[in-house]
C-alpha cells in the first residue's frame, strides 16, 4: 500500500502509486498531496501555504551571519539511511564471547533510520575490537523498528533484549549494566550516534593505560563540550570530508591526546566496571528519562578519586536527541535542576571549563589535519605577516595569486594583538578552520611547532612581525633561527632596527639613519602604552636577535636600494637582494585633467596615519583656510577620528576607506585632482600609493626621502620636497601655489 522512496535529494511516500508526500533536501520543502499543503523552510523563515495561500510564517534566525560563520554551506553533513539487506548480510556478528573486553550498550526507543544506521555502524566498525553489542529496546512504539531489530538479532548479529514495558532511559540502561553486561566495562552508545572503524579499541587503550579513568567521551559534531568544529554547538553543516574521514584524521593527529574534564557526555560514554561497583549505577531517581544522569555519574566518580576524560583520537557522529526530541527542553530543565540539587558546584565547574576551553587543543589539531589533507602533496608556502593592512596586503595578494596559479598551496599566518597568531588557508578558506584563529604565542610554542611539522612547507615567506610586543616578537625570531625551516625575509619596514617600525622619533620627526644609541634614547623617553609595556626593546638586543635570525635566513629581499642601504647600516654583512615589487597597475589608463574649478585640487591617498603625513595634510588645510588660499584638499582614504575631525573642520573632503586600489583609482578619476600629495614622513620601502599616482600620471608631490624619492628620481613631473619642509607647512602651501601645474601635466602626458 505505502511505499517510501529515499535518495540523497528527495524523500517520497506513495500510496497506490500516487505521491502523497514529498520532501526535498535542498531547498528544504515538504509537499503534501502534491501542492495542496507546502511547507518551506530556509535558514531564515519557515512558511506554510495551503492551496497557494500563506497561512503561517515564522522567522527562525535574525542574523544570517550566525549561519555563515559556522558553516561553509547549508547542506547536512550526514543523513542517516536504512541499510539494505545486502549490507546487513555482509556484517560479522558482535555477540558476547569469552574474549569480550567490554559491552557496547545501545538503548533504542524510536527513530527508524537513525537507530538502524547506528546499529549498522556499530557492527560494521567493530573490526577486531573485542566488544559485544547489546541492543536493548525500551518497548518502543515503532513496530517496524521492533520487527527489524528482532530479525537482525535472530541472525545472530548482536545480543538483544526487549523490555516488557517501557522503563525509561535510565532504568533501561541500568538494567543492561547490571544484568546483561557480564560484569564488564560498558560503553553507552546513543541510537543516533555513528561510530567508525577502530573506535572502541582507541577508547579502551586509554582505560587500560590508566585505571584512575572512570569515564571516557570521544569528540563529536554534536556533544556540547566535545563538539567540533564549534564547542557547545550542533555542528550538522557539511564539511569537506565525511565523518569517517574525520575520525581517521583524529586517530592520527590526536593520537593518545586527552583532556581531563568535570563531566563526560552521554552520546558515547565509556564507564569502568570497578567505578560502577564503587559508586553505583546511574541515578534513576533524579534522572528518569535522560539528561544529566551521566553528568551526575561523573561528579560522583570525581568525588571518589577517579577522573573523566575527553579523548581527541576518536570522532563519533551524533544526530542528537532522536528518542526524546518532543520533550527535550523539559527533560533538560529537570536534569539541570537535579544536578544543581546534588552537586551545587557543578555549574561552576562546567562554566570554568568552557571559559578556559582546553578542548580547543584537540579541535585545532583537527583543523590542522583537515588543512594538511586539503593541501595533499602540493608544494606549499607559509606566508607570515601582520594584520595592519596597507601596501603589504597588496604585495601579498599579488604574490600569493602568482604562486596559486603555479599550483602552489599558500597558507597565511598573521600575527596580531600583542601575542596572538591566526592561520588561514587562503584558497582553503571554505574549509572553515575556525579553531586556527587567535592562537597564543605564550608557552612553549608546541602547536606552532606541530603546525610546521605537519604542513612541512617548502618555504616560509616572512614579511612582518608587527603587532607583537617585543617579548613575543623575539620569541618568534628565536623559533625560526633555531629551526630547520627554509625561510626568507622580505623587508617592508624597519622592525629589525627599532620598535618604531618607521624609524621615527617619539615625536614623529624624521631623522636620517638614527644611531643605535639615538634609538635607545628615543625608547627611554617614550612612554609605552599599557598593553604594550614590554614592546620597547634595547636597540642592541634587537640587533643581536635579528643577527641570529638573519644568519639562518635563506634569502633576504628589499624592494628598493635605499631600504637595503638603511638595513646595511645596522647589518653590514648581510647579502640583501633588491627586488622591486611588481607593477600591479600597468594596465591603468592615465587620468585626464578636468579644470572645472579655479581652485587647485590636491588629493592624498590611503590610510593617513601620523607617519604617513596626516598632521602635514591637516596643517596645510588649516593654512589654506587661515590665508584663504585657492587650495582644496581631498583624502581618498581615511584617518583616525581626531585627525578626521580636524581635517573636516578645515575643509578636507574625506571619501572614506576604499575596498581596493581600483576603487581608489576610480575615485581619483572622479575627483580629477590637479595634484597628488603623498606627505609620508618616513623612508618608505616601496609605496603602492605612489604606484597609483604614477600609473594615473597625475603630477605628484613627495618628500625627497626613501623609496618614494628613489622611484621618482628620473620623473620630471614629480615634485620632490626637501625633508626640512616637513616642519614648515606654510612654505609647502607657497610652493604649491607657485607651481606651473600646466607644465607638469604636459610633461606627464609625454
N, C-alpha and C positions, 0 to 999 in steps of 0.2 A: 504493500500500500504506500508507505512513506519511504522515500529514498533520499539519502543525504550524499551530496557530491561536494568534494572539497579539493581545491587546488591552492597554489600559493597566492592567487589573486582574488578568488571568489569562493563563497560557500553557498550552495543551493540546496533547497529542500523541495522535492517534487512529490505531488500526490496524484496518483494515476497518470503519471507522465506530464502533469501540468506544474510549472514552477509556482509555488505558493509563497516561497520566501527566498530572498537573495541578499547576500551581504558581500560587498566589495571591501577589500583591504585598503586600497589607496585609489581614490579617496574613500574614506570610511562612510559608506552608505548602507542602509538597510531598506529593502523593498518588500512589502507585504501585499500579496495579490497584485503582482506587477507594480503599478504606481498608485494604488488606492491609498496606501499609507507609506510615506517615505521618511525615514529618519536619517538625517545628515549630520555628521559630526566632524568638525575640524579642530585645529589646535586652539581656536578661539571661541567657537559657538557650537551649540547643539540645537538643531531645529527639527520640528516635526510638521509635515504637511499632510493634510487629509484632502484627497481629491484636488491637489494643487494649491490648496489654501493653507497658509501658515497658521497653525493653531498653537504652537509652542516654540519659544526661543529662549535660550539661556546662554549667557556669556560665561565661558569656562575659565579663561586666563586673560587678565587685563593687559599684560605686557608680553609681547612676542619675544622680547629678549630673554625672558625666563626660559623659553624653549630653545632659542637659538644658541644660548651659551652652554647648553647641556648636551646637545646632540648635533651630529652632522646632518641628520635628516629626520623625518618623522616616521620612518619605517620601523616596524617592530623588529627587534634583533633576533628573536627566536620564537617561533609559533609551534606549540606542541601539536602533534598529529598522532592519530591512532596507527600503530604499526600493522602491517599486513600479516596474514597467516604465514606467508613465506618468511617474513622477518622473525616471527616467533619460533618457527621451526628450526632456524639456524642457531638458536641460543643454546648454551650449555647450562645445565641446572645449577642452582645455588642453594641447595638444601643443606641442613645441618649434617656435619660428619664429625668424626673423632678428631680431624685435623683443623676444625673451625677455630679461628682465633677470636673472632667477635661476631656478634649478630647485628645485622642491619635491620632495624625495626621500621617498617613503612606503614604507618596508620592511614587508612583510607576511609572516606565517607561518601564524597561525591566528586564530580568533575571528571567526566569520562575521558576526554582527550588528555588532560594533564596527568591523571592518575596512571593510565595505561602507558603513556610516554615515560613517566617516571620509573615505573616498574621495569619497562623495557631497558632503559638506560642503566638501571642498577644491575640488571642481568648481563647486558652487553659489555659493560665496563668492568666486569669482575676480573677477567683475565686469570692471572694466577694468585690474586689476592685471597687469603684464607678467610673469607667471610661467608656467612649464610644469609639469605634474605628471608625475612619473616614479614609477610603481608598480613596485617590484622584489620579486619573490616568491622567498623563500629555500627553494624546494622544499617548501612547506608541506604538511602531511598532510591538510588538509581539502579533499577533492576537489570538494565543492560550491562552496567558495570559489574554488578554482582555475578551475573551469569558468566561473563568473560573471565573474571578472576577465578571463579571455581573451575572453569575449563582449563585455564592455564596451570592451576595448581594440580589438577588431575594428570597433567602431562609431566608432573614432577619437576617443574621449573623452580619452585620456591615452596617454602613452608607457608601454610595458610591457616588462618583462624578467623571464624565469623562469630561475632558476638550475638548471643540470642536476642538481646535487647540493646538499645543504644545506651552506652555508659557515659559518653562524653569523652573528649580527647584525653584528658589527663588520666582518668581511670583506665582507659583503654591502654595507654602507654605503660602505666604502672603494672597492669595485668601482664602485659607482654614481658616487661623486665623481670617480674617476679616469677612467672610461671612458664614462660616459653623461651627463655634465653639461655638456659643451661648454665646459669651462674657465670656467664662470660661477660666481658666488656660489651657495651652496646653502642650503636650509632643510631640516633633518631634521624630519620630522613623523611622530610615532608613529601606528601603525594604530589606536590607541584615543584619539586626540586629535581634537577637533572645532573647526574654525575658522569664522569668521563674516565677513560682508561687509566688505571693505576691509582685512582683517587684514594682508595681505602688504605693501600699499602703505605702511601705517604703519610696519612694520618697516624696509622699505627706506629710508624717509625718514631714519631715524637713520643708516643706513650711508652714505648719500650726503652727509650733513652733516659726518661726521667719519670720515676714513679710518683713524684710530687705533683704531677699534672693530673688534675681532676677532669677537666673538660677541654675539648678541642673544637674550634669552629674554623672552617675554611673561609676564603674570600668568596664574594658573590656579587651579582649585579643588584640584588635587592635584599639587603640584610643589615640595615641600619649602620652600625659602626664598622661592619665588614664590607660595606658596599663599594663597588668600583664601577666607573671611574670617580663618581662623586660620593662622598661619605653621606650617610643618612638620607639617601635619595633612592627612589625606584628607577634604576637605570635600565629601562627597557628599550631605549632607542638604539638603532642598529649601529654597530661598529663595523670596521672594515674587515674584521675577521670573525669567525664563528666562535661561540663559547668553548667548543672543544679545542680550537686552536689557542685560545687564550689560556686554557688550562695547561696546555703543553708549554707555552711560554712561561707561565707561572712556575711550573715544575723545574724550569731551568734557571730563570733569573732570581727566583726567591727560594732556591733550594736551602732547606734547613733554617729558614728565616721565620721567626715568630715574634709576636708581641704579647706580653702579659697584660691581661685585661681584667676589669672588675666583673665582667659578665660575658658569657657567650651568647650566641643567637641560635634559636631552636630549629631553624630550617634544615640544618645538617649538624648534628650535635653529638660528639663522642662523649661517653660517660664511663669512667673507670669503675669496675665492679667493686673494688675494695672501698672506694669512696661511698658508693651507694650503700654498702653494708654498714659503713660507719655513720653516715649522716641521714640515711633513709631515702625513700623514693621521692618522686615529685609530690608536691603538696597538692593533693586533690580536694582539700577542704577549702582553701582560699582561692585556688585557681582551677575551676571545674572544666572549662571548655578551652583552655589555652590562653596565651598572652600573659607572660610573667612567670610561669612555672619554672622555666629554665634559668631565668634571672635569679629567682629565689634559691634554686639549687646551687648556682654558682656562688652566691653570697654565703650560703651555709658551708660550702666546700672551703671557701676562703677563710671563714671563721675557724674551720677545723685544721687549718695549716696547709691546705692544698692551694694550687693555683690554676687559673683558667687562661688559655692562650688562644690567640687567633694566628693561624698559620698562613704564610704567603704563597706556598707552593702547591696549593690546591684551589681550583676555581670551580664552583658549583652554580649552575644557572638556576634561579628561583623565580617562578612566575609571581607568586605572592598571594596569600590569603584566598585560596580557592574554596576550601571547605567551610570557611566562616565569613565569606565576603559580605553577606547580608547584615550581619550583626557585628562587624569588625570593630566599629568605633566604640560601641557599648562594651564589648569584651575588653578592649584595650583600656578603657576607663576603669573598669572593675579591677583589672590586673594591676594598674598603676596604684590604685588605692590600697590594694592588698600588699604590694611591695612597700609602700610608704609606711604601712602599719607594722610590718615585720622588720623592715630594715630602714629606719629613718635617715640613714646616711647614704642610701642607695643613689638617690637623685644627685647628691653632691659628687659622689664618686664618678658617676657616668658623665655629669656635666664637666667636671675637671678633665676627664679623659678626652672628651670630644673637643674641648678647648685646646688641649695640647696636641691632640690628633697624632699619636705616634704611628698609627697605621698608615699614615701618609708615606712612610718609608717603603712599605710594600706596594702601595699604589703607584708611586713614582717609578719604582723598578719595573712595573708592568708597562707603564707608558714608554719607558726607555726600550723595553723589549719589543714593543709594537713599532717604535720608530726604527729600530735596527732591522726588523722584518721588512718594513716598507723600503728601506734602502737596499736591502739584499746585498749583492756583491758589487754594486756600483762604486766607482771612485767617489770619495767623499771629502768635502772640505768643511771644516767648522770655522765660522766667522765669529769674531768676538768684537763687540762694540758697546757704546753707551746707548742711552735712550733719549738723549737730548735733542735729537733731530738735527736739522741743518744740512750742510753740504756733505757730511759723512753718509747721510742716508741716501743722497743722490748717487754718491760713489758706490755704495754697497748695492743699491738696486741695479746699477749698471753692470757691475762685475758679477753679481750673482746671476743676472739674466744671461750673461755671456757663458758662464760655466754650466748653467742649466741647459742651454741649447747644445752644449757639448756632452750632454748626458752625465754630468757630474752632480751628485747629490750635494745640496748645500743646506747646512744647519746653522742657524743664527743663535748665538749665545750672547745675551745682553746683560751688562752689569748695571745695577741701579740701587738707589735708596740706601747708600752707605755700605751695606754688607750683603746685598742680595744679587741673585742672578736668575735669569729665566732662559729656558731653551725652547726654541720654536723650530719646526721642521721646514720652514719656508714653503716649498711646494707641497709639503705634507701637512699643512695647517688643518685640512679637513679631517685629520685623524683625531682632533680634539685631545691634545696632550695636556689636559688641564692640571695634571699633577707635576708638571715640569716648570711651573711658574713660581716665582718668589721663593727660590731656594736659598738657604743661608750659607754664607762663607765662614761662619763660625765653626768651631770644632776642627776635626781632622781632615776635612775635605774628602771624606770617603766616597760620597756619591759622585763628586766631580771626577774623582779617580775612576770610579766604576763606569761613569759615562764614557770617558775616553777609552777605557779598556774594552767596552762593549762595541762602541762605534768604530774604533780603530781608524780614525781619519787619516787620509793620505797627507793632509796639510792642515795646520791650524793657522788661520789667517787673522792675526791680531791687529786691531785697529785702534782701540782705545779702552782704558780702564776708568775713564771719567765717570764720576757718580759714586765712586767708592771713597771711603776715608783712607788715610794712608796705611793704617794697620792692615786692612783687608786688601788694599792695593798691593802692598809689599808681599802679602801672603800669596797672592796670585803670581807675582813675579818669581818668588821662590819656588812655587809649584812648577812653573814651566821650566825654569832654569835647571831644576833637579830632575826633570822628567826625560824620557826618551822620545818625546813627541817632536815631530818635524814642524817647526813653527817659523813664520815670517812676521815681520812687523812693518806696518805702514805708518809713517809719521803724519798725523793730521793736526797735531798741536804740540805743545812743549811740556806735556805732562811728565816727560822723562827728566826735565830740568827743574821744574818748580811746581809747587802746589797750586799756583795760579797758572792754569794751562795756557794762558795767553801771554805770559811773561810780562805782565804789567805790575806796577806798584800797587799797594793797597788803596791809593787814592785814584787809581785808574789813570795813571800817567805813563806815557811811553818813554822808555829809556833803551837805547840800542845796546844789546849784549850786556845786560847786568851781570856782574861777577857773582860767584858763589857767596861771597861774604855779603854782597848787597842783597841778594835774595834771602839770606838768613836774617839780615837786618829787617827786611820787609816782614818776614814771618814773625819776628819778635815784637813788632809794633802792631801787628794786625790782630784784632780781637776775633777769635773763632766763633762761628755760630754754635749754639748749644748742642745741636745734633751732629756737629762735625768737630767735636772737641779733640779728636785725635787725627784730624786731617792734615794739620800743619806738620811738616817734616823738616828735619835738618837737611840743607841742600847737599851736604857731603854724604849723608846717609842715603839720600835718594840717588845720588850719582853712583854710589857703591852698589846699591841694589840693582840699578839698571845696567851697570857694567857686567854683573854676573848674568843678567837676563840676556843682554846683547851677545855675550860670549857664545851662548848655545843657539843663537838665532841663525837660521839657515840663510836668511836674506833680509835686508833692511832697505826699504824704499822710501824716498821722499818725492813729493810731487813737484818740487821746484828747487833750483840751485841755492836760492837764499835760505830755504829751510835746511838744506843739507849743511850749509856753512854755519848756521846757528847751532845745530846739534854737534857739529865737529868741534866747536869751541869748548864744549864740555867733554866730548868723547873723541879725541883726535885720532885714535887708532881704528875707528870704525870704517868699514867699507860700505858706504851708502850709495845705492844706485838711484839716480834721478829718473823717475818715470812719471811724466805729467799725466794727469787724469785725462781720459778721452773726451773729445768734444761731443757732448750729448745734444747740442743744438745746431748741428751743422746743416740741417735741412730747414731751419727757420729763415723766413724771408725778412730782409731788413725792414725796419719801420719807416713809414712816410711821415714827414713833419707836417703838422696841421697848425698853421699860425692863425688861429681864430681868436686870439686873446692878446691884448697889448702887454699883459704881464708875462714874465718869464716863468714857465712851469718847470719845477725841479722835482724829480722823483727819486726816492730812496727805496731800496728793495730788501725784503727779508724780515727775519726776526731781529729787531733792532734792540740789542742789549747795550749796556754802557760801553763795553769793549768794541761793539760794532758801531758805535758813534751816536747812540741815542741822545746823549746830552749835547753833542755838537748840533744835531738837527734841531733840537728844541731851542737851543741858543740862537741859531740862525733864524728860526721862526719868530722868536721874541724880538730879535734885532730888526727883522723886516716890519713887524708891527710897530715897534717904537719909532722907527725912522720913516715909516710909510713908504717902504721900498716897493718896487713893482715886481716882487718875487713871490710866487705861490709855491708852497711845498706840499708834496704828496708822499705818503708812506704806503707802498704796495706791500703790505705785510702787517705786522703787529709789534707792539712793545708792551712793557709792564704797565700796570694800572696807573701808577703815579705819573710815569712819563707820558702815558696816553692822555691824562687829564691836562698836563702842561701843554702838550702839543696841540690838542684840540682847542684849548683856550687861546691859542695863538695862531689859529687859522690853518693848521696842518690837517689835510684830509687823509684819513686812515681807512684803507679799504678792508683791512682785516686779513687773517691768515688765509693763504691760498692753499688749495688742495695739492697742487703740483706745479712744476715750473711752467707748463704750458698755460695754465690758468693765469699765472703771473704775467706771462708774455702777452696774453690777450688783454689783461688789464692795462698794461703799459701802452699797447696799441690804441686802446680805447681813450686813455687819458692824453696820449700823444704829448709827452713832456718835451721841452726844448733841451733839457739836460738831465742826465742821471748823476746823482751824487752818492758815492759809496763811502761813507765817513768813518770806516773802520780804523781804529787807532792801534791795532796790534798787527804784527807782521804775519799776515795770512799765509797759510801754507799753499793755498790754491785759490779759492773763492769762486763758487758756482754762480753767485750773484753777478760777479764780473763777467762770467761766461755769457749770462743772459744779455748784459749790456753790449758786449762785443758782438754777439750774434745779431742783435737788432740794429747795430751800427748807429746807436744814439750817442752823441758826444757825452763823455763821461768824465767826472772829476773824482780823483782819488788822492790819498796821501802817498808821498813818494817813499814807501816802505814795503817790505815783504814781497810776497808773490804778486800782489796787485801792481806793484811797480815793475817787477821783472817781466811779467807777462805783457805789459803795455809799453815797454821801453822804445819800440820801433813804430808805435801807432801815433800819428800826429794829430789825431782828433780826440785824444785822451789828455786831459789836463792833470799834471802831477803837482800837488801842492807840497811845499816843504813841511816836514813834521812840526816845525815850530809854530805853524798856523793852527795846530790843534787847540792852542790856548787863546786864540785870537779870532773869534767868530766875526767881529766887525770887519776885520781885514779880508776874511773869506767872502763876506757879503759884497764888499767893494770890488774884489777881484771878479766875482761873478758878474757884477753889473758892468764891468769893463770888457768882458769877453766879447769877441767877434763870433757870435754863435752861428751866424750865417756861414762864415768861413769854415767853422768846424764841421757843419753839416755837409758842405761841399767836399771837404777832404774825406769825410766818412763815405760819401757816395762814390768815390773813385774806385 
